Amino acid sequence: MQLTYEKPGKDHPMFGRVDFIVADGTTPLCYKVGEQYLPLETGAQPAAQTTSDASSSASVATRDLFVLSFKINDEAEEMTFTSKKKLDKARTALSERPFVSDLAVKTYQVLAE
């Protein structure tokens, strides 16, 4: 999976409200606003706030999106994964490097395809 971050165009309904559209090829997965990832269905509310209604979230098929944040020589970087196995492999490889610091993982729920 190759994730891309694309700025929304002026004709996009979320223009001005989101920083990036996160996509796998041409299939949009979620929105990115600052440090948060928002699901496509809401667009205006953070993912943590949309899970308050358990009955509606049970009917929506979601999957995990893992975001690995780290610093390389004090410059912030991010990698996204849909597989926990690949995430663990990358985290292990990065933790062995002396110039990599501040490893942190956040898990977000995004719409399943």
Residue frames as qw, qx, qy, qz and C-alpha x, y, z in Angstrom:
[[0.000, 0.890, 0.456, 0.000, 0.00, 0.00, 0.00],
 [0.411, 0.133, 0.017, 0.901, 1.36, 3.41, -0.99],
 [0.099, -0.816, -0.499, 0.275, -0.29, 6.22, 0.95],
 [0.334, 0.362, 0.166, 0.854, -0.30, 9.70, -0.52],
 [0.118, -0.650, -0.431, 0.615, -1.11, 13.04, 1.06],
 [0.248, 0.421, 0.478, 0.730, -2.87, 15.41, -1.32],
 [0.060, 0.259, 0.279, -0.923, -4.04, 18.95, -0.67],
 [0.340, 0.609, 0.713, -0.072, -7.75, 19.37, -1.49],
 [0.233, 0.274, 0.386, 0.849, -8.54, 21.62, -4.44],
 [0.185, 0.053, 0.181, -0.964, -10.78, 24.67, -4.30],
 [0.608, -0.082, -0.430, -0.663, -13.65, 22.60, -5.72],
 [0.457, -0.108, -0.861, 0.197, -13.42, 20.02, -2.89],
 [0.467, -0.718, -0.356, -0.373, -16.16, 20.33, -0.20],
 [0.730, -0.585, -0.179, 0.304, -13.56, 20.14, 2.60],
 [0.514, 0.477, -0.048, 0.712, -11.30, 22.85, 1.14],
 [0.086, -0.645, 0.206, -0.731, -10.09, 25.14, 3.92],
 [0.751, -0.507, 0.140, -0.399, -11.18, 22.73, 6.68],
 [0.942, -0.201, 0.207, 0.173, -8.62, 19.93, 6.14],
 [0.178, -0.749, 0.499, 0.397, -4.90, 20.02, 5.37],
 [0.109, 0.348, -0.851, -0.378, -4.61, 16.80, 3.35],
 [0.904, 0.072, -0.008, -0.421, -6.62, 13.95, 1.86],
 [0.323, -0.431, 0.841, 0.050, -4.90, 10.65, 2.71],
 [0.836, 0.348, -0.074, -0.418, -5.33, 8.16, -0.14],
 [0.630, -0.215, 0.714, 0.219, -4.16, 4.73, -1.25],
 [0.339, 0.214, 0.681, 0.613, -3.51, 5.31, -4.91],
 [0.159, -0.295, -0.319, -0.886, -6.76, 6.94, -6.05],
 [0.530, -0.544, -0.634, -0.149, -8.94, 5.64, -3.17],
 [0.129, -0.625, 0.301, -0.709, -9.36, 8.26, -0.38],
 [0.539, -0.178, -0.774, 0.279, -8.96, 6.83, 3.14],
 [0.362, -0.743, -0.449, 0.341, -9.32, 9.77, 5.51],
 [0.173, 0.900, -0.008, 0.401, -8.54, 13.45, 6.06],
 [0.646, -0.192, -0.335, 0.659, -5.61, 14.91, 7.98],
 [0.098, -0.904, -0.104, -0.403, -6.06, 18.11, 9.99],
 [0.238, -0.801, 0.463, -0.296, -2.98, 19.18, 11.92],
 [0.059, -0.378, 0.907, -0.174, -2.05, 16.17, 14.05],
 [0.601, 0.140, 0.645, -0.451, -5.46, 14.45, 13.73],
 [0.066, -0.004, -0.841, -0.537, -6.90, 12.07, 11.18],
 [0.528, 0.209, 0.332, -0.753, -10.61, 12.37, 10.41],
 [0.464, 0.225, 0.846, 0.134, -12.77, 9.70, 8.80],
 [0.039, 0.122, 0.547, 0.827, -14.29, 10.49, 5.42],
 [0.170, -0.590, -0.767, -0.186, -17.89, 10.12, 6.60],
 [0.256, -0.813, -0.384, 0.354, -17.83, 13.04, 9.05],
 [0.493, 0.559, 0.112, 0.658, -15.10, 15.27, 7.75],
 [0.103, -0.768, 0.060, -0.629, -15.84, 17.90, 10.39],
 [0.696, -0.638, 0.196, -0.265, -15.45, 15.94, 13.62],
 [0.034, 0.574, -0.815, 0.080, -12.34, 14.18, 14.99],
 [0.621, 0.016, -0.761, -0.189, -12.43, 10.37, 14.98],
 [0.194, -0.038, -0.805, 0.560, -12.42, 10.21, 18.79],
 [0.341, 0.149, 0.322, -0.870, -15.67, 12.18, 18.99],
 [0.613, 0.127, -0.440, -0.644, -17.52, 10.13, 16.35],
 [0.440, 0.009, -0.896, 0.054, -17.27, 6.89, 18.36],
 [0.243, -0.082, 0.551, -0.794, -19.62, 8.21, 21.06],
 [0.768, 0.136, 0.077, -0.621, -22.65, 6.66, 19.34],
 [0.369, -0.282, 0.884, 0.061, -22.02, 2.90, 19.58],
 [0.668, 0.408, 0.593, -0.188, -25.03, 1.87, 17.50],
 [0.549, 0.812, -0.057, -0.192, -24.00, 3.83, 14.41],
 [0.021, 0.723, -0.681, -0.114, -20.31, 2.91, 14.64],
 [0.598, -0.105, 0.792, -0.058, -21.19, -0.80, 14.80],
 [0.716, 0.561, 0.399, -0.114, -22.82, -0.64, 11.37],
 [0.371, 0.876, -0.297, -0.086, -19.84, 1.10, 9.73],
 [0.952, 0.012, -0.008, 0.305, -16.96, -1.17, 8.69],
 [0.026, -0.946, 0.322, -0.041, -13.67, 0.31, 9.87],
 [0.907, 0.080, -0.201, 0.361, -10.05, -0.74, 9.97],
 [0.540, -0.726, 0.020, 0.425, -6.98, 0.41, 11.83],
 [0.521, 0.747, -0.110, 0.398, -4.56, 3.00, 10.48],
 [0.727, -0.521, -0.085, 0.439, -1.33, 3.07, 12.47],
 [0.293, 0.900, -0.110, 0.303, 0.71, 6.29, 12.43],
 [0.803, -0.274, -0.120, 0.516, 4.35, 5.99, 13.52],
 [0.078, 0.973, -0.067, 0.206, 5.78, 9.38, 14.53],
 [0.813, -0.305, 0.010, 0.496, 9.50, 9.85, 15.13],
 [0.060, 0.963, -0.185, -0.185, 12.34, 12.31, 14.77],
 [0.859, 0.188, 0.083, 0.469, 15.41, 11.91, 12.58],
 [0.464, 0.077, -0.079, 0.879, 18.12, 14.34, 13.67],
 [0.007, 0.434, 0.436, -0.788, 15.41, 16.44, 15.38],
 [0.335, 0.122, -0.376, -0.855, 13.22, 16.66, 12.25],
 [0.613, 0.123, 0.592, -0.508, 9.70, 15.26, 12.66],
 [0.276, 0.169, -0.798, -0.508, 8.66, 12.41, 10.37],
 [0.695, 0.057, 0.456, -0.552, 5.56, 10.20, 10.03],
 [0.192, 0.134, -0.895, -0.381, 4.89, 6.81, 8.47],
 [0.707, -0.008, 0.217, -0.673, 1.45, 5.22, 8.12],
 [0.087, 0.148, -0.979, -0.112, 0.68, 1.50, 8.17],
 [0.740, -0.146, -0.152, -0.638, -2.43, -0.63, 7.86],
 [0.874, -0.034, -0.483, 0.047, -0.65, -3.76, 9.09],
 [0.596, -0.769, 0.205, -0.108, 0.41, -4.15, 12.73],
 [0.916, -0.088, 0.203, 0.336, 3.10, -6.62, 11.62],
 [0.560, 0.561, 0.080, 0.605, 4.71, -4.10, 9.23],
 [0.224, -0.895, 0.066, -0.380, 4.44, -1.40, 11.88],
 [0.786, -0.577, 0.210, 0.072, 6.31, -3.52, 14.43],
 [0.841, 0.171, 0.184, 0.479, 8.97, -4.39, 11.85],
 [0.313, 0.740, 0.037, 0.594, 9.55, -0.73, 10.96],
 [0.445, -0.850, 0.103, -0.262, 9.53, 0.34, 14.62],
 [0.880, -0.352, 0.191, 0.254, 12.17, -2.29, 15.45],
 [0.703, 0.372, 0.155, 0.586, 14.35, -1.23, 12.51],
 [0.082, 0.828, 0.012, 0.554, 14.09, 2.47, 13.39],
 [0.625, -0.768, 0.076, -0.114, 14.73, 1.96, 17.10],
 [0.885, -0.140, 0.118, 0.427, 18.11, 0.39, 16.28],
 [0.469, 0.606, 0.067, 0.640, 19.29, 3.58, 14.58],
 [0.448, -0.355, -0.376, 0.730, 21.13, 6.04, 16.88],
 [0.045, 0.012, 0.132, 0.990, 19.86, 9.13, 15.02],
 [0.407, -0.443, -0.579, -0.551, 16.16, 8.22, 15.40],
 [0.063, -0.050, -0.680, 0.729, 14.37, 9.43, 18.54],
 [0.392, 0.169, 0.325, -0.844, 10.89, 9.99, 19.99],
 [0.231, -0.098, -0.874, -0.417, 9.13, 6.94, 18.50],
 [0.387, 0.180, 0.554, -0.715, 5.38, 7.08, 19.11],
 [0.061, -0.195, -0.871, -0.446, 2.44, 5.16, 17.63],
 [0.432, 0.206, 0.327, -0.815, -1.15, 6.36, 17.30],
 [0.151, 0.227, 0.931, 0.242, -4.00, 4.19, 16.05],
 [0.379, 0.245, 0.028, -0.892, -6.93, 5.65, 14.10],
 [0.500, 0.344, 0.791, -0.076, -10.10, 4.04, 12.78],
 [0.210, 0.359, -0.386, -0.823, -10.73, 4.66, 9.07],
 [0.800, 0.283, 0.127, -0.513, -13.43, 3.38, 6.75],
 [0.562, -0.135, 0.779, 0.242, -12.81, -0.09, 5.35],
 [0.248, 0.323, -0.534, -0.741, -12.91, -0.47, 1.59]]
